[in-house]
Amino acid sequence: MGRLLALQGVDLDTLGITGSLLLGAQKPGSDIDLVAYERASFHRARAAIRTLIEDGRLRALTETLWRDAYIRRGCSISYEEFLWHEKRKGTKAAIDGVKFDLSLVQEEDHERTRFRKLNFWKVRAPVCCDFYAFDDPARYALDDPTVVEAVSFTATYAGQALTGERIEVYGTLEQSPDGNKRIVVGSSREAPGEYIKVVR
């Protein structure tokens, strides 16, 4: 797989592995968890994955693999919504029947601010900046009079929306000392009841 990505112009020195392969705990058929350590390399790899699927050198996930991914995520959106969002991210494919997933380890160390939890909240608003959408946590600046940002600490909602798209978010409303409010999705890995989705 590395050779295929390299032929598409991806610098392999900016990629690594995580998950069971990193720990040496993989089993036959274990997923491959790839990480990119540079933002530009991550987006180049996403584009390469799309091209390689179109060329038939990588395989799109089968229905079984998508269903498995959805079940393991245990997310609070329907399977159809999950599939629509995931397919356009360009971070998943299969090689020799084994699924792999690409994620970004961001370069920036985001400012640390203490937020005070308020209550659960739902908001619908346009995304005005998706630059940090694939970060950990994923961040979406919102055009909303109350909530300035949606933040996700669960990978399910990384890369979920693009600038200009209107999203619906349900999570915990938090307030910073300077009064800014954000809505957080991901009080646990699965974030039961919490979600980010594009309003279509």
Secondary structure, 3 states (H helix, E strand, C coil): CHHHHHHCCCCHHHEEEECHHHHCCCCCCCCEEEEECCHHHHHHHHHHHHHHHHCCCCECCCHHHHHHHHHHHCCCCCHHHHHHHHHCCCCEEEECCEEEEEEECCCCCCCCCCCEEEEEEEEEEEEEECCCCCCCCEEEEECCCCCCEEEECCHHHCCCCCCCCEEEEEEEEEECCCCCEEEEECCCCCCCCCEEEECC
